[in-house]
Amino acid sequence: MSKKIIITGVISTFIAIFLFNALKTTAPQEIENAPEWRTLAAAQEEAKESDKLILVDVYEVGCKYCRAMEREVYPDSTVRAVLDAGYIPAKVDGNSEELITFNGEQVMARNWAQSQGVYVFPGTLILDAEGNQVKQRTGFMNVDELRQFLYQ
């Protein structure tokens, strides 16, 4: 009888440790020096007032390359310097059925991303305040590639 209790206790401990670690790794984490991401509508309004371009990070939940850019590339101090000087950063979940506002109209996020030519993630867009696409690139970019993309 005591053997059953010990085995049950050991198994319960392993399950508790596993669940704790699983929840800890999936919980949203605060990223130091991350850009202040805005909605697309807020970015358009701010761009009209500031005469800056809009950088849109089109991501997908579960995309490891999207997470890598979010954690490693966008917080880089050299990338942040370029972003802060000339861009309004916005994020759109490009595989979502959520409604977003673009040019004053409601549109499904997935449909908007596809209308911008983003079918794979991550996608990086530069738009003017009116929503016209200045340039676009899909796929992961490291710090140097993103800086070069922003400068061109």
C-alpha positions in Angstrom: 0.0 0.0 0.0 2.8 2.5 0.9 4.5 1.6 -2.4 1.4 2.8 -4.3 1.4 6.1 -2.4 5.1 6.7 -3.2 4.7 5.9 -6.9 1.6 8.1 -7.1 3.4 10.9 -5.4 6.4 10.6 -7.7 4.2 10.5 -10.8 2.2 13.5 -9.5 5.4 15.5 -8.9 6.6 14.8 -12.5 3.3 15.9 -13.9 3.3 19.0 -11.8 6.8 19.9 -12.9 6.0 19.2 -16.6 2.8 21.4 -16.4 4.7 24.2 -14.7 7.4 24.3 -17.3 4.9 24.0 -20.2 2.9 27.0 -18.9 6.0 29.0 -18.2 7.3 28.7 -21.8 4.0 29.5 -23.4 3.2 32.5 -21.2 3.7 35.9 -23.0 7.0 37.3 -22.0 7.9 41.0 -21.7 10.6 41.7 -24.3 13.1 44.4 -23.3 13.5 47.3 -25.8 10.6 46.0 -28.0 9.0 48.6 -30.2 5.7 50.1 -29.1 3.5 48.1 -31.5 0.2 49.8 -32.6 -2.8 48.6 -34.5 -2.8 49.3 -38.2 -5.5 52.0 -37.8 -3.6 53.8 -35.0 -0.4 53.6 -37.0 -2.1 55.2 -40.0 -3.5 58.1 -37.9 -0.1 58.7 -36.3 1.7 58.5 -39.6 -0.6 61.2 -41.1 0.3 63.5 -38.2 4.0 62.7 -38.1 4.9 62.3 -41.8 6.6 58.9 -41.0 6.2 55.6 -42.8 4.5 52.6 -41.3 6.4 49.4 -40.7 3.9 46.5 -40.5 5.0 43.2 -39.0 2.6 40.6 -40.4 3.0 37.5 -38.2 1.3 34.2 -37.5 0.7 32.8 -34.0 3.0 29.8 -33.7 5.5 30.9 -36.3 9.0 30.4 -34.9 10.6 32.9 -37.3 8.0 35.5 -36.3 8.9 34.9 -32.7 12.6 35.1 -33.5 12.2 38.5 -35.2 10.0 39.7 -32.3 12.6 38.6 -29.6 15.9 39.1 -31.4 15.6 41.5 -34.3 13.1 44.2 -33.5 14.6 44.9 -30.0 18.1 45.4 -31.3 19.3 48.9 -30.5 20.4 49.6 -34.1 17.1 48.5 -35.5 15.2 50.5 -32.9 17.2 53.6 -33.7 16.1 53.4 -37.4 12.5 52.5 -36.5 12.2 55.3 -33.9 13.6 57.9 -36.4 11.4 57.2 -39.4 8.7 54.6 -38.8 5.5 53.9 -36.9 5.5 50.1 -36.0 2.3 48.1 -36.3 1.5 44.4 -36.0 -1.1 42.3 -37.8 -1.8 38.6 -37.3 -1.9 37.7 -41.0 -3.6 34.4 -40.4 -6.4 35.7 -38.2 -10.1 36.1 -38.9 -10.1 39.2 -36.6 -11.5 42.4 -38.2 -9.0 45.2 -38.5 -9.4 48.7 -39.7 -7.5 49.8 -42.8 -8.1 53.1 -44.6 -11.2 53.5 -42.4 -12.8 50.2 -43.5 -13.2 46.9 -41.6 -11.4 43.9 -43.2 -10.5 40.5 -42.0 -6.8 40.5 -41.1 -6.0 37.4 -43.3 -7.7 38.9 -46.3 -5.8 42.2 -45.8 -2.4 40.4 -45.5 -3.1 38.5 -48.7 -4.2 41.7 -50.5 -0.7 43.0 -49.6 1.0 39.9 -51.0 1.8 38.3 -47.7 1.0 34.5 -47.9 4.0 33.3 -45.8 5.2 34.5 -42.4 6.7 36.7 -41.2 5.9 39.4 -43.7 7.3 42.9 -43.4 5.6 45.8 -45.1 6.4 49.5 -45.4 3.3 51.6 -46.0 2.7 55.3 -46.4 0.1 57.1 -44.3 -2.5 56.5 -47.0 -1.9 52.8 -46.9 0.0 52.5 -50.2 2.6 49.8 -50.1 6.1 51.2 -50.5 7.8 47.8 -50.2 7.3 44.3 -49.0 9.4 41.3 -48.0 8.4 37.9 -46.7 10.6 35.6 -44.6 12.9 36.0 -41.6 15.3 38.9 -41.7 18.3 39.2 -39.3 19.3 42.5 -37.8 21.5 43.5 -40.7 18.9 42.5 -43.3 16.1 44.4 -41.6 18.2 47.5 -41.2 19.1 47.4 -44.9 15.5 46.9 -45.8 14.5 49.9 -43.7 17.2 52.1 -45.2 16.5 51.4 -48.9 
